[in-house]
Amino acid sequence: MRKVLLVLMAFAVCGLWAMGQQKPVIGVFISTLKNPYFVTLAEGAKAAGEKFGAEVVIYDAQDDAALQLRQVEDALAAGIQAVCINPVHAEAVIPAVEKANAMGVPVFSVDRDVVGGVRVCYIGTSNVLAAEQGAATLIRYLALAKRPLPWRIVILEGIPGASAAVEREQGFKNVFDPLIKGGAIKIVADLTAYFDRAEGYRVMADILATTKDIDAVIAANDEMILGALEAIKAAGLKVGFPDGIILMGFDAIDDAVNAVRSGELVGTIAQAPFIQGYWGVEAAYRYLVEGWRPPVGTPIYPPTGALFIPTPIAVVTAENVEQVAAITRTPPALPGTK
Amino acid sequence: MGSGESRTPFSIMIATNALRERIRVLNRNRVFFPILTLSALFLIASFVSPHFLSSANIKNIASQLAIGAILAIGEASVIICGGIDLSVGSVLAIAGCVNAVLMKWYEAPVTLAFAAALLIGCFAGFLNGVIVVKVRIPSFIVTLAMAATARGLTLVITGGKPVSGFAASFRSLAGHLGPIPVLFLIATSLAILWQLVLSYTRFGRHLYATGGNELASRLVGLNVDRVKIIAFTFSGLCAALAGVLLNARLNAAYPTAGEGYELDAIAASVLGGVSFSGGVGSVLGAYLGAIIMTILGNILNILKVAAFYQYVAKGIILALAAISLSRGAKFAK
C-alpha cells in the first residue's frame, strides 16, 4: 500500500513539473507507434516542436479507435490547444474530432483523414497517385525482366477502412484493371494483411501454400512486403529482379530502403512521414500564433472533402536510393508561408 | 506477544479485537482495497493536475469507465466461480458488429438489433459454459478458442470493414441525462444489481461456494454445472452489452474492436479484490477496479506521459495491487 502511494507521489511530482510549461501545447495523436512509419512521423512532429518552441505531446492509440477517443477527450480536458490526429479509422474517430470542434480546438489530420467533423486541413500523401506510380514501376520491371504473359501478381492490402489502404487499393486498381482486361495480368490473390509485418508473412505463406507460380507481389505498405519477403525466402523461392519474384513496397521505411539496396525489393514509395509530422505541428503552431490558414487555391481532397496539403513523394529504386533520406527529411516551406 | 505481560486493560483489548473482527467481516469480499485505492487515487489526481476535477474531465471519466466496468463485472463473476473468460473482447466485437450490421444494412429497429446482440453474447457465453462443464476442458482454452472463432466470424460478417452511422435514438445511449452520462448510469446500475444478486441470492452463494471449493460444493449437492454455465452466459451478456454501447459511443463498429480488453477486465477484477483461486472478491470491487484503471489512464494522459511509460506504469500498479492482496495465500498457480 505504501509502495502504491510512493508511485502515485512520483506522478504528482511529474504533474507539478508539467504545469510549469507555458508554450502552446499541441497534441499529436498517432494510430500506432508499432509501425516505423509513424515513429518517423512522430520524430518530425517533435522536431517541429523544438524548432518553433511548442510543447508537443505524442499519444499512441495502439490501433484502437476507442483508446484514441479517450486520449483526445483527456487531452482536451487537460487544455491542449491544437489536435494533430492520425486517425485509427476514418469513421470511428469522428466523435473525437467533433469534441475538439465543440471546444474550439483546431484539428489537423495527418497522413490519414477522418470523414466527418471540421478539420483545418489534411496533410498527407496523395495515396492514389503514389500507388499508381508504384504499380506502374512494378509493371516496368516486369516488362524489363521479359516475363511471359500473363504476369501473375499478388496484392496485399492495408487495414480495411483506413483511408490510406482504400486509396492505395484504388491506385493499384487504376493501373492494373486495364491490363487485367487485356489479359496481361492475372491477380493471384488480393488479400489484406492489415499493414502488419507478421500478417504479411502469414498471408504470403498461405498463398504460397496454394501456388508457387508468382511473378510479383505489391503491398500497400513496407511492413507487409517485408513480411511477405521473409515468407517467400522461407519457401525457398528466388527474390528480386530479374529472375526472382519482384516485390514492390510503399512507405520507404529503413528496413525497406535497405532491402532495395540489397536488391530484395525493386522499389518502394518514399512518402515523407517526417515532413507530415513536421508540417502538422508547424501548421498548428502557425495557426495558433500567427493566424496561418491554408492558402487560397488549396485543393480539396475528394474522398473526404478536406482542404488537402500534399506532401512530397518519390519512387525509391536502386538508382536513387542514396538521395532519398535527404529528400524526405528536409521539410520544404509549408504552403502559405515563405 | 506472550501471555502475562500485556499492559492494555482487558476491556480495550476485547473492544479492538471485536472491531478488527467487524472490519474483517465487512471486508470478507476484499472491497476495502479498491475503495481505499480509488480514494487515494482521486485525492492525488486532484493535486496533480488542476484539470482533473474539471466537470469536463469528470464527465469524460464517467463515460470512459463504462465499457471496461461492464466487462469487468462479467469477468469477475467468472473468476469468482473459479474460471476465466478470455473471449470477452471478441464477443464484444461480434455482438457490436452484428448490432451495427442489423441497424445499418438491414435497417432493423434499434431495439431488435440491441436484443439480437445481447442474444449473441448470451449464446457465446452459454457455449463457453457448456463446453467447460460438459466436455471438461479448462475455461482458459475454451474461451481462447471462442475468442478466435468470434473474431473470425466478425471479420466474415463485416467483410473486414467498419460499419458506421447510426440513428440518433441509438446514439443517445452515449448521451447525457442531465449532467450524468447515460453510459455511467448503465454501468453503475448493472454493478449494483449484480452485486445484490451475488450477495443476497442463493445463486450468489453457490457461485462463491463453487469458486471457493468446487469439489466440496459438488459433494454437498450444489448444481455446480448450472452455476458455471450461468456465470459464463452472464459474462457473454456483459461483453455484448459493452459492444453495443461502444457502437453508440463511437458511432461506428469495427471488427478489430475490443482487442486486448479481456486483459483489462481481468486486471480490473484483480484490482477489485477478486482472487484467481476463486471464491473471493466482489463484483462491486471489480467495478471499482475498472474505475481505478480508467482514472489511471486519464491521469497519465492529462500529465502527457509518453505512451510507452503508460504501459510500464499500469503494469507496475497491477503487480503492486496483486502483491498487496496476496497476503495469506499458501501457494499460487
Interface residues (C-beta under 8 A of the other chain):
Chain A: M1 K3 V4 L5 V7 L8 M9 F11 A12 C14 G15 L16 A18 M19 V25 L33 E55 V57 I58 Y59 D60 D63 D64 A65 A66 L69 R70 Q71 E73 D74 A75 L76 A77 A78 G79 H89 E91 A92 V93 I94 P95 I159 P160 G161 T192
Chain B: L36 T37 A40 L41 I44 F47 V48 S49 P50 H51 S54 A56 N57 N60 S63 Q64 I67 G159 G160 K161 P162 S164 G165 L246 R249 L250 N251 A252 Y254 T256 A257 E259 G260 G297 N298 I299 L300 N301 I302 L303 K304 V305 A306 A307 F308 A313 I316 I317 L320 A321 S324
